[in-house]
Amino acid sequence: MTAKAGDKAQKTGDFYCASCDEKVHATQGQEIPRCPNGHTQFATRRNEPGNKSSG
């Protein structure tokens, strides 16, 4: 799963930066923010409510 800052989150969860592995959180329907270091590409998403295989 890849996502970019500015995309709308399809599910609530924690997005992990593809460059530095920093975490940002977005709620379903909310725009995904940039990581704290300014990067915009996210490689993984974890901690989705109701999804037992995440995390």
QUIZIWO-V596663 format. One record per run of one state. SS is the DSSP state (hx for helix, st for strand, lp for the rest). FROM is the first residue (numbers start at 1). TO is the last residue. If there is no record, write none. Layout:
ss = [SS,SS]
from = [FROM,FROM]
to = [TO,TO]
This chain:
ss = [lp,st,lp,st,lp,st,lp,st,lp,st,lp,st,lp]
from = [1,3,5,8,9,13,18,23,27,31,32,41,47]
to = [2,4,7,8,12,17,22,26,30,31,40,46,55]
